[in-house]
Amino acid sequence: MSPPVTLFTGQWADLPLEEVARLAAGWGYDGLEVACWGDHLDVRRATEDDAYLRSRREILERHGLGVWAISNHLTGQAVCDDPIDARHRAILPARVWGDGEPEGVRRRAAEEMRATAHAAAALGVGVVPGFTGSAIWKYVAMFPPVPEEVIDAGYRDFADRWNPVLDAFDAAGVRFALEVHPSEIAYDYWSTQRALDAVGRREAFGLNWDPSHMLWQDIDPAGFLLDFRDRIYHVDCKDTKRNTGNGRNGRLGSHLPWGDPRRGWDFVSTGRGDVPWEACFRTLRHIGYRGPVSVEWEDAGMDRLHGAPEALRHVRGLLFPPPAAAFDAAFGAEG
């Protein structure tokens, strides 16, 4: 059976959940990866108000949609970020931002992530993709020179702040899936290894695989799946187009807005970029991934009402069935 294809609602949070569900069902999506912002899901209400939780379920059921993941990237970002500043105020619920005092924001963000674990369990969802934030992302250029003990302290800070959150995930029977991404504690291969080690490779902490940010860093997204096969808890499909061949456009984006042609890379609709999707989907099948495949639409050059159904068609075309058992019987299984 092919995995369900869902639409991540994070880029649709300006619309009510009812309208996003109607659109997604009409295009043929199997379900939604529900974002915990906008009006889509309030995790506090979901754990405290049975009628509210029923209302979320009823919207999905009315449109014939399932839910296998809820995502709380925005609040997760504040758990161990440094600095905490106006950027966070723009993305956090007022109850998490509070008076903006950084340590209070981090503490309330951690509490909100614990509530997210219990909201997921109440919805019957087993995984929460999201971000962690990082106290050491600001040192990524390693200049002025950064002592090794500062980096060590950053990973300890991550573990100290996230292990209590992960305890709540364990208690709820839910797993957290970090989206490996610039500005997070894990943004490439080596930082992912170190982040996993920092929390003792506990089962509650895994990965949300999104190849878009790997590609412009020259990380092989299919190889990443093989290396971390036991930690791939969720899959987001977002594509990247590189634009570095003119000698001017740099890999880091040059502080230019999304969609600016001077950027060295940008997001495009799934199937229109440089991600080797067929190799990646073959690898997902090889490692035995059976969870949802979620389309994350994010293309500044394309209307989303065109891009979201186009991306769905592309992903569906990659979910071809594996070879029949008769193939192995006839030709011999590899290795």
Secondary structure, 3 states (H helix, E strand, C coil): CCCCEEEEHHHHCCCCHHHHHHHHHHHCCCEEEEECCCCCCCHHHHHHCHHHHHHHHHHHHHCCCEEEEEECHHHHHCCCCCCCCHHHHCCCCHHHHCCCCHHHHHHHHHHHHHHHHHHHHHHCCCEEEECCCCCCHHHCCCCCCCCHHHHHHHHHHHHHHHHHHHHHHHHHCCEEEEECCCCCCCCCHHHHHHHHHHCCCCCCEEEEECCHHHHCCCCCHHHHHHHCHHHEEEEEECEEEECCCCCCCCCCCCCCCCCCCCCCEEEECCCCCCCCHHHHHHHHHHCCCCCCEEECCCCCCCCHHHHHHHHHHHHHHHCCCCCCHHHHHHHCCCC
